[in-house]
Amino acid sequence: MQPNQPAAGDGPRGIDASHHQGRIDWPAVARAGVRFAYLKATEGRDFVDPRFRENWRGAEAAGIARGAYHFFTFCSPGRAQAEHFLAEAPPARGALLPVADVEFVGNCTAWTSLDAVRAELRAFVDAVEVEWRAKPILYVTPEAYERVLAGQAAGHPIWVRDVLRRPAPDEFGGWLLWQYSETGRVPGIAGPVDLDVLRPGARLDDLTAPP
């Protein structure tokens, strides 16, 4: 039994997925009630998720709102990462807001200072914002928010990962999305998948990029 469960008044539920989930039966995912999916597009300045385009097309065909995310690495120039992400996930009509995944787990360790990390992250989000005409969502763990983003995320919607407890409504500057499980089970996906939910009162329109 997973420790977290959304509340009855929470907004639409979704998933985030990458090649780690293998081939996904998107119509089955849609029938299970999944309303949106964030799909890994890129990482750093040169990695492309090998199932991104397949998942992008599959989610759209199944009627699931879809968005792209980039795993931001602490050891590459932010502008170069943005150019790489935008080459794979340019603005698309009806897509959800783009996401920068900011976390220490799985990241490089050769960064020199958090001030430098913040500067490169700012370069990334500024470049993406220009192209998408909206501020990217920032996906964070509590550690990443405290060490990297506290006081630096004004205007950015926050997507918080906490699989042990539900964040209070005013935490993380007032989060929009909550990843409440990393071991979820959804028909159409063979193994575990991350589960997400919008905060109470939020709608999918709050995630949708400008037309």
URPE-V109192 format. One record per run of one state. SS is the DSSP state (2 for helix, 1 for strand, 0 for the rest). FROM is the first residue (numbers start at 1). TO is the last residue. If there is no record, write none. Layout:
# URPE-V109192
[[SS,FROM,TO] [SS,FROM,TO]]
This chain:
# URPE-V109192
[[0,1,12] [1,13,17] [0,18,18] [2,19,21] [0,22,25] [2,26,31] [0,32,35] [1,36,43] [0,44,46] [1,47,48] [0,49,51] [2,52,61] [0,62,64] [1,65,71] [0,72,77] [2,78,88] [0,89,95] [1,96,96] [0,97,98] [1,99,102] [0,103,113] [2,114,132] [0,133,136] [1,137,141] [2,142,149] [0,150,157] [1,158,161] [0,162,170] [2,171,173] [0,174,176] [1,177,184] [0,185,192] [1,193,198] [0,199,203] [2,204,206] [0,207,207] [1,208,208] [0,209,211]]
